Amino acid sequence: MSRERLEVADIFRARGSAWRKANAGHLSLGQLKAMSAIERCRTAALGGHVARCEDCAHEHIAYNSCRNRHCPKCQGAAARDWLAARRAELLPVAYYHVVFTLPAEIAEIAYQNKRVIYAILFKASAEATLTIAADPKHLGAHIAITAVLHTWGSAMPHHPHVHCIVPGGGISPDGSRWIACRPGFFLPVRVLSRLFRRRFLERLAAAHKAGQLRFFNDLARLQDRDAFARYLAPLRKTDWVVYAKRPFAGPEAVLAYLSRYTHRVAISNSRLLAFDGQSVTFKWKDYRASGKERYKTLTLDAGEFIRRFLLHVLPQGFHRIRHYGLFANGGRAENLARARQLLDMPAPQDESETATETNQTPSLAQPCPCCGGPMIVIETFKPEYTPWGHAPRAPPAKANRS
């Protein structure tokens, strides 16, 4: 298969059925649903619509998306919608990027206890950042955090970490002024790392005491409280990786970054290079190397590729994007309004009224491929059906995108 056409769905369709049989009883319902959704995405199995160009009458058949959050083809539209809402929340200040990573010993526990450990990762990283920022010795302000969970490395191993996007400043405790951080410096990384480690291990020990953790196979011994304490003891003394990157080059750079990270899945279709029916070759980045040596290719057996991809299916209903501090849902609107006022920033325009006042016929986001004119939906059809006026035929493996 050519590089331009290769997708994760192709690999799942070719090898997924046999792989599910070989691993029957070892897959979660969420993993099975993700596989099925990716295999069926944008095929006749999900139904679709017919669109016609208003200018040249070109017709275009498009099949529906699965909208599964682990599908590489469905995250673009979701990211665009999410970013449109975030654009109005951007403040005219420098933004910083802080990454909190779990040690490998904790990552092993996390895979068997995803919902509990990932939630602790979110809470501990947010608490550490908010606490240090509120300390008058550092910033002395109430800050805002947008946190995004990633569970993979570039070659798709299980590597849980949280990306935190933080405005470079916050509101003073009395709410009277905006306190900006020093240019080019947000918070001390070593202090953040130690507090993050302490808060995480405290919450982890509490979860174990409350019986919220389950252990299997080589980790089964950790069900015992004393064995668990011995396992954690060395981790209380090691350095935990907290990485603070340079500030973004303006609010638009923040949006560009978020568009790449918020709705990312374990591997994008653009990284796939080849699939011969038995093995998959894809691009990956080795962060331990430097320069051009960072960019490498890796070939895996198709079954191993599927296994690695499914490592990163999240528990049902688990939120991988969360907001804390000024951005917490309870007081977000009020806090943003106050921040804008303190920064002497005009209130964002309400575009909803403008949209409802226009009398234009709604059209699809993608223009006509022939003349660039607006495409209008003229027919919808149910799963497994053929649209009227079109001869029945076997659906293509991948349909045109809507």
C-alpha positions, -999 to 999 in steps of 0.1 A, spaced: 0 0 0 12 35 -8 21 59 20 -6 84 9 -33 58 13 -22 38 43 -43 42 75 -45 25 109 -80 13 97 -63 -7 68 -42 -26 94 -72 -33 116 -93 -45 87 -66 -68 75 -54 -83 108 -79 -72 134 -103 -102 132 -75 -127 136 -58 -107 164 -91 -105 183 -95 -142 182 -60 -148 193 -64 -125 223 -100 -133 232 -107 -127 269 -78 -103 272 -93 -72 256 -115 -46 273 -149 -36 259 -135 -2 252 -106 -17 232 -130 -38 212 -153 -8 205 -123 13 194 -112 -14 169 -147 -18 155 -152 19 151 -119 25 134 -125 -4 110 -160 10 100 -151 47 100 -161 64 67 -174 33 50 -209 24 39 -213 5 72 -220 38 89 -242 54 63 -235 88 49 -247 117 27 -246 130 -9 -235 166 -14 -239 188 -45 -220 219 -55 -243 249 -59 -221 263 -87 -211 234 -109 -236 206 -97 -207 182 -90 -220 155 -66 -199 139 -39 -207 108 -18 -193 108 17 -196 82 44 -201 90 81 -173 92 106 -172 69 137 -164 98 160 -145 75 183 -119 96 202 -92 70 194 -97 71 157 -70 90 138 -94 102 111 -120 117 135 -99 140 157 -94 168 133 -130 181 134 -132 175 172 -100 196 176 -113 224 155 -145 227 175 -126 226 208 -101 252 196 -129 276 185 -141 277 221 -106 281 235 -97 310 212 -120 333 231 -103 324 264 -67 333 253 -51 361 273 -25 386 260 3 372 281 31 347 276 21 310 279 43 282 294 43 245 288 51 221 317 52 183 313 47 159 343 58 123 336 53 92 357 83 69 365 83 35 347 76 17 380 43 37 384 35 34 347 33 -4 352 7 1 379 -11 27 358 -18 3 330 -36 -21 353 -55 8 370 -59 34 343 -89 53 357 -75 57 392 -38 64 383 -45 88 354 -69 108 377 -42 110 404 -17 121 377 -40 150 368 -47 160 404 -11 158 416 3 178 387 -24 205 390 -21 207 428 17 211 426 15 238 400 -13 258 417 4 255 451 39 267 440 23 295 420 3 307 449 34 308 472 45 345 476 81 333 474 75 323 438 46 340 421 19 346 447 -10 344 423 -40 322 414 -32 308 380 -50 289 352 -41 255 338 -52 235 308 -40 199 312 -39 172 284 -32 135 291 -9 115 268 -2 79 275 23 71 248 58 77 235 66 81 199 70 43 193 37 38 212 50 23 245 29 30 276 43 63 288 18 83 308 24 121 311 4 153 313 10 184 292 1 216 311 -5 249 292 -3 278 317 -6 316 312 25 333 326 8 350 355 -24 351 376 -47 371 397 -35 383 431 -51 368 462 -73 399 468 -83 400 432 -71 435 427 -43 430 401 -27 407 376 7 394 387 30 385 358 58 360 361 94 369 353 101 371 316 112 337 303 107 320 337 75 305 351 82 284 382 112 264 396 111 229 380 129 212 409 104 225 434 76 215 412 90 180 407 94 173 444 59 186 453 44 166 424 62 134 436 50 139 472 14 147 462 12 118 438 26 92 462 3 104 490 -28 100 468 -15 66 455 -10 53 490 -45 65 499 -60 47 469 -42 15 478 -55 17 514 -90 23 502 -88 -8 480 -91 11 447 -61 -6 431 -60 -40 414 -28 -59 406 -23 -89 382 5 -111 370 40 -99 381 25 -71 401 0 -93 421 23 -92 451 16 -55 455 -18 -62 468 -1 -67 501 3 -33 519 38 -39 531 50 -51 497 34 -21 481 52 2 506 85 -14 499 79 -10 461 73 27 465 101 34 490 129 40 463 106 62 443 104 87 472 141 95 468 145 95 430 139 126 408 106 126 389 107 141 355 91 176 352 100 195 321 93 232 316 97 244 280 103 279 268 73 302 266 52 301 234 57 329 208 23 345 214 -13 333 218 -15 320 182 14 297 189 -5 283 218 -35 276 196 -12 259 170 3 237 197 -31 228 212 -44 219 178 -17 193 175 -19 179 211 -54 181 225 -70 154 203 -39 135 193 -41 96 193 -13 71 198 -2 74 161 -15 94 132 -20 80 98 6 104 84 33 85 103 26 52 86 50 42 59 42 7 47 21 -24 55 27 -57 36 0 -77 53 23 -90 80 43 -61 93 39 -23 97 66 3 92 62 38 107 81 70 116 90 77 152 111 102 170 139 91 194 141 119 220 174 105 234 191 113 201 198 147 186 195 164 152 186 143 122 194 111 142 162 116 162 140 107 132 139 70 127 117 42 113 104 11 131 89 -21 117 66 -41 139 46 -73 134 10 -62 127 -2 -79 159 24 -60 180 14 -28 162 -23 -34 172 -13 -43 207 6 -11 212 -21 10 197 -47 -5 220 -25 2 251 -38 38 249 -75 33 248 -89 53 277 -116 41 302 -151 49 291 -161 85 300 -126 95 312 -118 131 304 -83 135 289 -85 174 288 -91 191 321 -90 227 334 -78 239 368 -74 271 388 -89 301 369 -100 278 341 -119 254 364 -155 250 351 -172 264 382 -159 299 380 -142 300 345 -164 328 330 -162 350 360 -124 345 364 -118 351 327 -138 383 328 -118 395 358 -85 386 341 -95 405 310 -104 435 331 -71 435 350 -52 431 317 -72 459 301 -84 435 274 -117 440 255 -144 414 260 -147 389 231 -174 394 206 -204 371 206 -204 355 172 -236 335 178 -259 364 170 -241 371 138 -243 335 127 -281 333 134 -288 366 116 -273 354 83 -298 339 58 -272 320 39 -279 283 31 -257 262 54 -229 245 35 -202 219 43 -168 230 55 -150 216 25 -156 233 -8 -162 216 -41 -131 197 -53 -139 208 -89 -146 246 -87 -143 255 -50 -180 263 -47 -202 256 -16 -213 219 -12 -249 214 0 -262 181 15 -290 169 -8 -295 134 6 -286 112 36 -287 74 36 -287 48 64 -259 23 72 -254 -3 45 -277 15 21 -269 30 -14 -279 66 -21 -308 71 -46 -297 76 -82 -265 57 -77 -260 21 -88 -254 -4 -60 -218 -13 -57 -193 -25 -31 -183 3 -8 -147 14 -11 -123 6 16 -119 43 23 -144 68 11 -140 105 2 -139 127 33 -168 149 42 
